[in-house]
């Protein structure tokens, strides 16, 4: 995100933008890719609430959160673009508050990848994850990316919890 210091992320977090809602999609490619036509849009605060549930030592991916939202809201899938944006908004809102922290660093991108759009970028997320006992590894030679090693073993289950 650009110009983070000029934005009020807590206001963005609390703006539901007429969500939650379910939209029926008609595009055959989208239906095939996501396995259905019922697309759920979760408001930013729902992402914050989900991210707050992940305890120390555990991890979640944006994909896991999206799947959980779809299951619990009668949809086939959760819209992926706003998911990434709203997770970043939750992270920056937490950073701006300075207290009542959302442990955003525990929410990874698909495949266990660290999120460069979080406050402080990869280095800050890496530092916090390593402080909780996770091992971060670098992959790639030109397009270098960072991942939590064996992240699957630390995934938090959103099932049967409020």
C-alpha positions in Angstrom: 0.0 0.0 0.0 1.2 3.5 -0.7 1.2 6.5 1.6 0.4 4.4 4.7 1.3 7.3 7.0 -1.5 9.4 5.4 -4.3 6.9 5.7 -6.6 6.1 8.6 -6.6 2.3 8.5 -8.8 2.0 11.5 -11.5 4.0 9.7 -11.1 1.7 6.7 -11.3 -1.4 9.0 -14.6 -0.2 10.4 -16.2 0.7 7.0 -18.2 -2.4 6.0 -18.7 -1.2 2.4 -22.2 -2.8 2.2 -20.7 -6.1 3.2 -21.2 -8.9 4.1 -22.9 -10.0 0.9 -23.1 -12.9 -1.5 -22.9 -12.3 -5.2 -23.8 -14.8 -7.9 -21.2 -15.0 -10.6 -21.9 -16.0 -14.1 -18.4 -16.3 -15.6 -17.8 -20.0 -16.4 -14.0 -19.6 -15.8 -14.6 -18.2 -12.3 -17.2 -20.9 -11.5 -14.8 -23.6 -12.7 -11.8 -22.1 -10.8 -13.6 -21.7 -7.5 -16.1 -24.6 -7.7 -19.3 -22.7 -7.7 -21.1 -19.5 -8.4 -21.8 -18.1 -4.8 -19.1 -15.6 -4.0 -18.9 -14.1 -0.5 -17.7 -10.7 0.3 -16.5 -10.3 3.8 -16.1 -6.8 5.3 -12.6 -5.8 6.6 -13.6 -6.2 10.3 -14.3 -9.9 9.7 -10.7 -10.4 8.6 -9.5 -8.6 11.6 -11.6 -10.8 13.9 -10.4 -14.0 12.2 -6.7 -12.9 12.4 -7.1 -12.1 16.1 -8.1 -15.8 16.7 -4.8 -17.2 15.7 -2.8 -17.8 18.9 0.9 -17.5 19.4 2.8 -20.4 17.8 0.0 -20.9 15.2 -0.4 -19.6 11.7 -3.2 -19.0 9.2 -3.2 -18.3 5.5 -5.4 -15.8 3.7 -6.7 -18.9 1.8 -7.7 -20.6 5.0 -9.6 -17.5 6.2 -11.4 -17.2 2.8 -12.4 -20.9 2.9 -13.6 -20.5 6.5 -15.7 -17.5 5.5 -17.2 -19.3 2.5 -18.1 -22.4 4.6 -19.7 -20.4 7.4 -21.7 -18.1 5.1 -23.2 -20.5 2.7 -20.9 -19.5 -0.2 -18.8 -21.5 -2.6 -15.8 -19.1 -2.2 -14.8 -15.8 -0.8 -13.7 -13.0 -3.2 -9.9 -13.1 -3.3 -8.9 -9.6 -4.3 -10.7 -7.8 -1.4 -9.4 -10.5 0.9 -5.8 -9.5 0.3 -6.6 -5.8 0.6 -8.6 -6.3 3.8 -5.9 -8.4 5.5 -3.4 -5.6 4.8 -5.9 -3.0 6.2 -6.2 -5.1 9.4 -2.4 -5.2 9.7 -2.0 -1.5 9.2 -4.9 -0.6 11.5 -3.2 -2.7 14.2 0.1 -1.0 13.6 -1.5 2.5 13.8 -3.3 1.7 17.0 -0.1 0.6 18.8 -2.2 -1.3 21.4 -5.0 -3.8 21.2 -2.8 -5.5 18.6 -4.1 -7.9 16.0 -1.4 -10.5 15.4 -1.4 -9.9 11.7 2.2 -11.4 11.3 0.7 -14.9 11.8 -1.4 -14.6 8.7 0.5 -15.7 5.6 -0.1 -15.6 1.9 -0.8 -18.8 0.1 1.8 -21.5 0.4 3.2 -20.0 3.7 4.7 -16.9 2.0 5.4 -13.8 4.1 3.5 -10.7 3.1 5.6 -7.7 2.0 2.6 -5.4 2.3 2.5 -5.6 6.1 4.0 -2.8 8.3 7.8 -3.1 8.2 7.6 -5.5 5.2 9.2 -8.9 5.1 11.8 -8.1 7.7 9.4 -7.1 10.4 7.1 -10.1 9.8 10.1 -12.4 9.7 11.4 -11.1 13.1 8.0 -11.5 14.8 7.5 -15.1 13.4 11.0 -16.2 14.4 10.4 -14.8 17.9 7.4 -17.2 18.1 9.6 -20.1 17.1 8.9 -20.3 13.3 11.7 -20.8 10.8 11.7 -18.5 7.8 13.4 -19.6 4.6 14.3 -17.8 1.4 13.3 -19.2 -2.0 14.3 -18.2 -5.5 17.4 -16.6 -7.0 16.1 -13.6 -8.9 12.5 -13.3 -7.6 13.4 -13.9 -3.9 10.5 -14.7 -1.6 10.3 -15.7 2.0 8.2 -18.6 3.5 7.6 -20.2 6.8 9.2 -23.6 6.7 6.8 -26.4 7.3 4.0 -23.9 8.0 1.3 -26.6 7.4 2.2 -28.1 10.8 1.4 -24.9 12.6 -1.9 -24.0 10.8 -4.7 -22.9 13.1 -8.1 -24.5 12.6 -11.0 -22.1 12.4 -13.5 -25.0 12.7 -15.7 -25.3 15.8 -14.5 -22.0 17.3 -16.2 -18.7 17.7 
